[in-house]
Amino acid sequence: MSGADDLVRAVEATLFAAEAPMTADAISNHLGGAQVRSALAELQAHYAGRGVRLVERGKRWHFQTAPDLAHLLRREREDVRRLSRAATEVLAIVAYHEPVSRAEIEAVRGVQTAKGTLDVLMEAGWVRIVGRREVPGRPVIYATTPEFLSHFGLASLKELPGIDEMRAAGLLDPVDDEMIESAMQREG
């Protein structure tokens, strides 16, 4: 490639044609080791006010429809995925404590977790197995996925709300508040 403009165009074409979001390193490797971070920043600025945007979710880059225009492109109603209370609790525990084992999830929740609950979250693509804990019995440990971040519009887990933010938004009822306080005391 001969210049910065060519690199920006190459990065744009690579992301446009990609079947899935790509990390900066994957884009760089695809383009023969080119330094792509400044090209990504330039493209992100270029698309900021347009009908599509270049976004980074979970350290992966992709184009997405501008939020105010998304309704124009929906062909069918999206299936709203309703999670059970247990699945919602498990997802939150994984997100806030990852990597975490089933026993650790159960210790935070205070009740046994059905295998099917984690299966539902893995089928949704929001939780994945990331290895095994180096303790007797070598339990499987779980973490969230880039798809979890993308689905919930998070760049990283650091953007998850804190307990005070959840209280202020009215997202916690007294039962939730007690469970979270109890879990936080066990942690700290």
Secondary structure as UniProt FT lines:
FT   HELIX           4..17
FT   HELIX           24..30
FT   TURN            31..33
FT   HELIX           37..47
FT   TURN            48..49
FT   STRAND          52..57
FT   TURN            58..59
FT   STRAND          60..65
FT   HELIX           67..69
FT   HELIX           70..73
FT   HELIX           85..97
FT   STRAND          100..101
FT   HELIX           102..109
FT   HELIX           115..123
FT   TURN            124..125
FT   STRAND          127..132
FT   TURN            136..137
FT   STRAND          140..144
FT   HELIX           146..151
FT   TURN            152..153
FT   HELIX           157..159
FT   HELIX           163..168
FT   TURN            169..170
FT   HELIX           174..187
//
